[in-house]
Amino acid sequence: MYSNDHITEIACSDSIGIIIPTYNAVSNITKCLYAIQASLVCPAILIIDSSSTDNTCKAAMNMGAEVVSIPKEKFNHGATRQLGINFFPNVDFLIYITQDAILASPDSIKNIISPFKDEKVGAVCGRQLSHSDSSPIAVHARLFNYPDLSAVKTKENIPLLGIKAAFLSNSFAAYRRTALLDVGGFPSDIIFGEDTYVAAKMLYAGWKVAYASDAVCYHSHNYSMLEEFRRYFDIGVFHSRERWFINKLGKSEKEGKEFVISEIHYLIKNAPWLIPSALVRTVLKLIAYKIALHEHVIPLTVKRKLSMNKVYWNNSI
């Protein structure tokens, strides 16, 4: 375990490794890396690139990042991130960031590491704010899921919080190496949700999962209705294939209802003309999720068309 002094002195040390999976990210990888390098710590940065066809790798190397390339068809949300653990065999803390996440403050990395002062904290989720071009629907999604209030969750919080107890996003999250290894690391074959998978495993192994509202990045998506459908199909596949997750944490219906109510209230005040669109999206997401719960009877070719993560199905059944 690590003392409070160790956490305090972590800046400009070899104790942090940052892992960023990329694919054709030349339009934003420079901004992502620039924000990291402007932070108050000096972490080593690894780019795991899925054979980009643009200049992502060159741009990253020009900014001093290490780059490892993998075949596009070998990308997997869990297995690819596990490579980062193997690449950084000696660091104490691993931070995962997606290529389209931009740190909002020079303090963000320091703040996402800070909760590890509690030696039982195994993972920390940072706060995500919407980009300036975000739609009201996208803005609400970030406000609902990433409040301005830090928290620490344990197994004892599951009866009250349900599936929300394991909420974590690898768009900006940090892990204690020993805790991550304690639960077996990231799953080797998963369509989606490798972050919440690990968080749930940690809670049941006696670790704590923290949310640091002062560790902030900009990250959001203006998903189309079709993209929303495909995303929720993938969530449903995750829940279908990892039944233990729902069995231990509970179904997602309660959180879904709370989200819809909150979204309608937000849109009434800020963009009432989008309420019909929001309701249609809700129905499509529910349909996609319900279909995916029965994906074992759906032909592979159909599942690939319904899914956002199409590469996953190349090596799956």
URDA-V318224 format. One record per residue. N is the residue number from 1. RES is the residue in one letter. OMEGA is omega in degrees with one decimal (none if undefined). NEAR is the number of other C-alpha atoms within 10 Angstrom. D_FIRST is the distance of its C-alpha to the first C-alpha in whole Angstrom. Layout:
BEGIN
N | RES | OMEGA | NEAR | D_FIRST
N | RES | OMEGA | NEAR | D_FIRST
END
This chain:
BEGIN
1 | M | -172.7 | 12 | 0
2 | Y | -177.5 | 12 | 4
3 | S | 176.4 | 11 | 7
4 | N | 178.4 | 14 | 10
5 | D | 178.0 | 9 | 12
6 | H | 179.3 | 13 | 10
7 | I | -179.0 | 17 | 11
8 | T | -175.4 | 12 | 14
9 | E | -172.8 | 11 | 15
10 | I | -179.3 | 20 | 14
11 | A | 178.2 | 18 | 18
12 | C | 176.4 | 12 | 20
13 | S | 177.7 | 13 | 17
14 | D | -173.0 | 15 | 16
15 | S | -177.1 | 19 | 13
16 | I | 170.5 | 27 | 15
17 | G | 178.9 | 24 | 18
18 | I | -178.5 | 23 | 20
19 | I | -179.4 | 28 | 22
20 | I | 172.6 | 27 | 26
21 | P | -178.5 | 22 | 28
22 | T | 168.4 | 23 | 32
23 | Y | -178.5 | 20 | 35
24 | N | -173.2 | 17 | 38
25 | A | -173.0 | 22 | 36
26 | V | -178.3 | 19 | 38
27 | S | -178.1 | 14 | 40
28 | N | -176.9 | 15 | 36
29 | I | 178.4 | 26 | 34
30 | T | 177.6 | 18 | 35
31 | K | 178.7 | 16 | 34
32 | C | -178.3 | 22 | 31
33 | L | 179.3 | 21 | 30
34 | Y | 179.4 | 14 | 31
35 | A | 177.5 | 18 | 29
36 | I | -177.0 | 24 | 26
37 | Q | 175.6 | 18 | 27
38 | A | -177.1 | 13 | 29
39 | S | -175.8 | 18 | 25
40 | L | 175.0 | 16 | 23
41 | V | -177.0 | 19 | 21
42 | C | -176.3 | 18 | 22
43 | P | 168.7 | 22 | 20
44 | A | -175.5 | 19 | 21
45 | I | 176.5 | 24 | 24
46 | L | 172.7 | 23 | 25
47 | I | 172.6 | 23 | 28
48 | I | -171.8 | 22 | 28
49 | D | -177.8 | 22 | 32
50 | S | 176.3 | 21 | 34
51 | S | 177.9 | 19 | 37
52 | S | 178.7 | 17 | 38
53 | T | 176.3 | 11 | 42
54 | D | -176.4 | 13 | 42
55 | N | -179.6 | 13 | 40
56 | T | -175.8 | 23 | 37
57 | C | 179.7 | 26 | 36
58 | K | 179.9 | 13 | 38
59 | A | -179.6 | 17 | 37
60 | A | 179.7 | 21 | 33
61 | M | 177.5 | 13 | 33
62 | N | 178.9 | 11 | 36
63 | M | 172.1 | 14 | 33
64 | G | 179.3 | 14 | 30
65 | A | 169.9 | 19 | 28
66 | E | -178.6 | 15 | 28
67 | V | 173.6 | 19 | 30
68 | V | -179.4 | 16 | 30
69 | S | 175.1 | 15 | 33
70 | I | 176.2 | 14 | 33
71 | P | -179.6 | 10 | 36
72 | K | -176.0 | 13 | 37
73 | E | 179.1 | 14 | 38
74 | K | -179.5 | 15 | 34
75 | F | 172.2 | 22 | 32
76 | N | -173.9 | 22 | 30
77 | H | -179.9 | 22 | 28
78 | G | -174.3 | 21 | 25
79 | A | -179.5 | 17 | 26
80 | T | 178.5 | 22 | 27
81 | R | 175.7 | 23 | 23
82 | Q | 177.2 | 18 | 22
83 | L | 179.3 | 15 | 23
84 | G | 177.9 | 23 | 21
85 | I | -178.9 | 21 | 18
86 | N | -178.8 | 9 | 20
87 | F | 179.8 | 13 | 21
88 | F | -173.4 | 21 | 18
89 | P | -173.3 | 10 | 16
90 | N | -178.5 | 13 | 14
91 | V | -179.0 | 18 | 13
92 | D | -174.8 | 17 | 9
93 | F | -179.3 | 24 | 12
94 | L | 178.9 | 23 | 15
95 | I | 177.7 | 25 | 18
96 | Y | 179.5 | 23 | 21
97 | I | 175.0 | 23 | 24
98 | T | -173.3 | 19 | 28
99 | Q | -177.4 | 24 | 31
100 | D | 177.0 | 20 | 32
101 | A | -177.8 | 24 | 30
102 | I | 179.1 | 26 | 30
103 | L | -174.4 | 29 | 28
104 | A | -175.2 | 19 | 30
105 | S | 174.0 | 19 | 28
106 | P | -179.9 | 17 | 26
107 | D | -169.0 | 17 | 24
108 | S | -179.8 | 25 | 23
109 | I | 177.5 | 28 | 20
110 | K | -176.8 | 19 | 18
111 | N | 179.0 | 19 | 19
112 | I | 176.0 | 26 | 17
113 | I | -173.4 | 27 | 14
114 | S | -179.8 | 17 | 14
115 | P | 178.7 | 23 | 13
116 | F | 171.0 | 26 | 10
117 | K | 171.2 | 16 | 10
118 | D | -172.0 | 15 | 10
119 | E | 177.8 | 15 | 6
120 | K | 176.4 | 16 | 9
121 | V | -178.6 | 22 | 11
122 | G | -178.2 | 27 | 11
123 | A | -179.6 | 31 | 14
124 | V | 175.6 | 31 | 16
125 | C | 176.1 | 30 | 20
126 | G | 179.7 | 28 | 22
127 | R | 177.9 | 31 | 26
128 | Q | 174.5 | 26 | 29
129 | L | 179.9 | 25 | 32
130 | S | 174.9 | 20 | 35
131 | H | -175.6 | 18 | 37
132 | S | -179.2 | 10 | 40
133 | D | -176.4 | 11 | 42
134 | S | 173.6 | 16 | 41
135 | S | 176.4 | 17 | 43
136 | P | 178.4 | 17 | 43
137 | I | 178.4 | 21 | 42
138 | A | 178.4 | 18 | 39
139 | V | -179.6 | 20 | 38
140 | H | -179.3 | 22 | 38
141 | A | 178.9 | 19 | 36
142 | R | 179.1 | 19 | 33
143 | L | -178.5 | 17 | 34
144 | F | -173.8 | 14 | 34
145 | N | -175.2 | 15 | 30
146 | Y | -177.8 | 19 | 29
147 | P | 179.3 | 15 | 30
148 | D | -177.7 | 14 | 29
149 | L | -179.6 | 10 | 27
150 | S | -178.6 | 16 | 23
151 | A | 173.7 | 14 | 21
152 | V | -175.4 | 15 | 18
153 | K | 176.8 | 19 | 19
154 | T | 177.5 | 20 | 18
155 | K | -178.4 | 21 | 20
156 | E | 179.3 | 12 | 23
157 | N | -175.0 | 14 | 24
158 | I | 179.3 | 19 | 25
159 | P | 179.7 | 12 | 29
160 | L | -173.1 | 10 | 29
161 | L | -178.0 | 17 | 28
162 | G | -176.4 | 19 | 29
163 | I | -179.8 | 22 | 28
164 | K | 179.8 | 19 | 27
165 | A | -178.2 | 24 | 24
166 | A | -178.5 | 27 | 23
167 | F | 180.0 | 22 | 24
168 | L | 179.8 | 27 | 22
169 | S | 178.5 | 21 | 24
170 | N | 168.9 | 22 | 23
171 | S | 172.7 | 24 | 26
172 | F | -178.2 | 27 | 23
173 | A | 179.3 | 26 | 20
174 | A | -177.1 | 28 | 16
175 | Y | 169.2 | 26 | 13
176 | R | -174.3 | 24 | 10
177 | R | -176.9 | 20 | 10
178 | T | 179.0 | 14 | 8
179 | A | -179.8 | 23 | 10
180 | L | 178.4 | 22 | 13
181 | L | -180.0 | 12 | 14
182 | D | -179.6 | 14 | 13
183 | V | 174.8 | 18 | 16
184 | G | -179.8 | 14 | 18
185 | G | 179.0 | 20 | 18
186 | F | 178.3 | 21 | 21
187 | P | -173.0 | 20 | 24
188 | S | -176.7 | 15 | 27
189 | D | -176.4 | 16 | 30
190 | I | -176.7 | 20 | 30
191 | I | -169.7 | 24 | 32
192 | F | 169.4 | 22 | 30
193 | G | 177.9 | 20 | 27
194 | E | -179.8 | 23 | 24
195 | D | 179.0 | 23 | 22
196 | T | 174.4 | 19 | 23
197 | Y | -179.2 | 23 | 23
198 | V | -179.9 | 24 | 19
199 | A | 178.9 | 28 | 19
200 | A | 177.9 | 27 | 21
201 | K | 179.8 | 20 | 19
202 | M | -179.7 | 24 | 16
203 | L | -178.5 | 23 | 18
204 | Y | 174.7 | 15 | 19
205 | A | 177.1 | 15 | 16
206 | G | 176.9 | 15 | 15
207 | W | 174.6 | 23 | 13
208 | K | 175.6 | 25 | 14
209 | V | -174.2 | 27 | 16
210 | A | 171.2 | 28 | 17
211 | Y | -177.3 | 24 | 20
212 | A | -176.4 | 24 | 20
213 | S | 178.8 | 19 | 24
214 | D | 173.5 | 19 | 24
215 | A | -163.5 | 26 | 22
216 | V | 171.0 | 26 | 26
217 | C | 172.4 | 25 | 28
218 | Y | 179.7 | 20 | 31
219 | H | 179.0 | 22 | 32
220 | S | -179.9 | 21 | 35
221 | H | 171.2 | 16 | 37
222 | N | -176.7 | 16 | 41
223 | Y | 169.6 | 14 | 41
224 | S | 178.3 | 10 | 45
225 | M | 179.0 | 16 | 46
226 | L | 178.5 | 14 | 46
227 | E | 175.9 | 15 | 42
228 | E | 179.0 | 18 | 41
229 | F | -177.2 | 24 | 43
230 | R | 178.3 | 25 | 41
231 | R | -177.8 | 21 | 38
232 | Y | 170.5 | 24 | 38
233 | F | 179.5 | 28 | 39
234 | D | 176.6 | 28 | 36
235 | I | 178.5 | 22 | 34
236 | G | 176.7 | 25 | 37
237 | V | 177.2 | 26 | 36
238 | F | -179.2 | 22 | 32
239 | H | 178.3 | 22 | 33
240 | S | -175.5 | 19 | 36
241 | R | 178.0 | 16 | 34
242 | E | -174.7 | 13 | 31
243 | R | 179.7 | 12 | 32
244 | W | -177.1 | 13 | 29
245 | F | 179.3 | 19 | 28
246 | I | -179.6 | 15 | 31
247 | N | -177.6 | 11 | 31
248 | K | -174.7 | 14 | 28
249 | L | -179.1 | 19 | 28
250 | G | -178.9 | 16 | 32
251 | K | -174.2 | 14 | 34
252 | S | -174.3 | 13 | 34
253 | E | -178.3 | 11 | 38
254 | K | 178.9 | 13 | 37
255 | E | 179.3 | 13 | 35
256 | G | 178.6 | 13 | 37
257 | K | 178.8 | 12 | 40
258 | E | 179.4 | 11 | 38
259 | F | -177.9 | 17 | 38
260 | V | 178.9 | 14 | 41
261 | I | 179.3 | 10 | 42
262 | S | -179.4 | 15 | 40
263 | E | 179.5 | 22 | 42
264 | I | 178.2 | 20 | 45
265 | H | 179.9 | 15 | 45
266 | Y | -178.0 | 19 | 43
267 | L | 176.1 | 17 | 46
268 | I | -177.7 | 12 | 49
269 | K | -168.6 | 8 | 48
270 | N | -178.5 | 13 | 47
271 | A | -174.6 | 14 | 49
272 | P | -179.9 | 15 | 51
273 | W | -179.7 | 10 | 53
274 | L | -178.3 | 15 | 50
275 | I | 177.3 | 17 | 50
276 | P | 178.2 | 11 | 52
277 | S | -179.8 | 12 | 50
278 | A | 179.4 | 18 | 46
279 | L | 176.9 | 14 | 48
280 | V | 178.4 | 12 | 49
281 | R | -179.5 | 17 | 45
282 | T | 179.4 | 19 | 44
283 | V | -179.7 | 12 | 47
284 | L | 179.1 | 19 | 46
285 | K | 179.6 | 23 | 42
286 | L | 178.6 | 18 | 43
287 | I | -179.3 | 15 | 45
288 | A | -178.8 | 23 | 43
289 | Y | -178.1 | 24 | 40
290 | K | 177.3 | 17 | 43
291 | I | -175.7 | 18 | 44
292 | A | 178.3 | 26 | 41
293 | L | 177.8 | 19 | 40
294 | H | -173.4 | 13 | 43
295 | E | -179.0 | 20 | 42
296 | H | 178.6 | 13 | 43
297 | V | -178.7 | 10 | 46
298 | I | 178.3 | 11 | 47
299 | P | -177.1 | 10 | 48
300 | L | -179.3 | 15 | 45
301 | T | 178.2 | 9 | 48
302 | V | 179.3 | 10 | 48
303 | K | 178.9 | 22 | 44
304 | R | 179.4 | 16 | 44
305 | K | -177.8 | 12 | 46
306 | L | -170.2 | 21 | 44
307 | S | 171.4 | 24 | 41
308 | M | -178.6 | 21 | 39
309 | N | -173.0 | 18 | 37
310 | K | -179.0 | 15 | 40
311 | V | -178.8 | 16 | 38
312 | Y | -173.5 | 21 | 36
313 | W | 178.2 | 16 | 39
314 | N | -177.5 | 11 | 40
315 | N | -177.9 | 10 | 38
316 | S | 178.0 | 10 | 38
317 | I | none | 10 | 41
END
